């Protein structure tokens, strides 16, 4: 079964929103830890790599969807680079939301493509997902919960980057 590119974008969007909620202290430490665990499990479930690092991804319009995904990756990098400038961050967040909306408005997947990941990329993604696991003691430290949330968002972003290439 192929992973619809819209579902992949939805996971990335949810993981990025979770990181923002944790950074903004919108969640208690326990609620944040539980949300990170749920995001990690969902991401791990969806990202099922085949032999040799193959991931089947469904596209309705591969060129258009890849273009939007590449723009999402670009905007995310710009957000990180301009984190200290609230006006620029606000503009970039609106642009990011518009890109996710554009992707959501495209038809559902009709053509499956095999996207090949190198063994190193598969290992990196697996390591990022593993880093998101929190043991009982670390659940009490918000910094560790934030780091875990960032790791799971980075795993999804890494997949989006490769798919959109």
C-alpha angles and dihedrals in degrees: 000000000000126000109241108231089228090059089050090052090047091055091049091048092049092047092049091048090051091053089051091050091051092047091048092051089237090140133052115245091256094047090048092049091049091048091050090050091051092047091049092051092048093047092047091048094050098043100070108163119201129214113314094013097295118158120186109221124185119221132181093193108008096191095049095041092046089050092052092046090050089051090051090053090048093050091048090054090048090051091054092046093049099039092128095055109077095189093053092043090053092051092046092050090054090050091048091051090049091052091052089048092050090051092048091051094058117095119270121271117291103162125051119213128187111234112199120217122193118241088251092054092049089050092048092050092046090049092050090051090047091050088059092066111105125200121213095264096048092049088077095061114080091201090060091047090051091048090051091049091050091049093054091047090050090052091055092043090052090055092046090050092053095043092050094048 
